[in-house]
Amino acid sequence: MTATLILGKDVSEEIYAELRQRIETLKAKGVTPGLAVVLVGDDPASQVYVRKKGEMCEELGMHSTIIRMPGDTTQEELMTKVNELNNDSAVHGFLVQLPLPAHLDEEQVINAISPSKDADCFHPSNVGRMLIGEPDFLPATPAGVQQMLIRSGIETAGKHVVVVGRSNIVGKPMSAMMIQKGAGADSTVTTVHSRTKDLAAITRQADILIVAIGKARFITKDMVKEGAVVIDVGTNRVEDPTHPKGSRLVGDVDFEEVKEVASYITPVPGGVGPMTICMLMANAVKAAERTMEVSE
């Protein structure tokens, strides 16, 4: 058996079509959804992500603001900028691109972002609402994974979902979302991590295996139950002399091996990646809709 591919581009295009309709409805009422991104320093990967976010905003007809600040920006200067964006009525959602330079306090920055404009869903208030099943926003990457499952027709209710990884960005929120009541959830969830004993014995129990640990090709064929759905969130650059750039991207799953036992699988690149920006756009549109509800 060779697994069916779940491609983020296909799923995201379906969601973008829905977002365009919602954006047109907002514009008809005089509101253009606005997303701002603050980039501190010159981290190459962050610059790529920020550029892609800006391009997608423009493609959807949203208002995009990219604020570039030097790497030696002080905590006070960054906090001032966050406060300005909190009070800017043209900005419905915004985020400060992580990671920040080492001298800046990420936690303080995240806590200062208004929960109503928290496009990344990192603020403790939004994390708490997600945990109790009453979210305003959902974190982009886990939300993207959930939409991939829903829109691929994969049943999650009653299924055993194993999440490999416990980061605040993917692992923890992913586990919290899959255990909730509702579409794309109602699952029995196990979270495994670097301190889990006999990790492979647990991953082999998964009906749906979601992997986000940042270790290239960590999940091998013998760690996956036949017929499992495998979602690979990892992005790792490895050396490859045959590639024009001398390196290439691979996931946390050994794709070539695992595709022979899985029923569905996401490739890297081309799998979960496109969904993160897509769900970020969805959060910005939702934030704009919320301001309309308040004004009405």
Secondary structure by P-SEA (a helix, b strand, c coil): cbbbbbcaaaaaaaaaaaaaaaaaaaaaacccbbbbbbbccccaaaaaaaaaaaaaaaaabbbbbbbbbcccccaaaaaaaaaaaaacccccbbbccccccccccaaaaaaacccccccccccaaaaaaaaaccccccccaaaaaaaaaaaaccccccbbbbbcccccccaaaaaaaaaccccccccbbbbbcccccaaaaaaaaccbbbbcccccccccccccccbbbbbbcbbbbbbbccccccbbbbcccaaaaaaacccccccccccaaaaaaaaaaaaaaaaaaaaaaaac
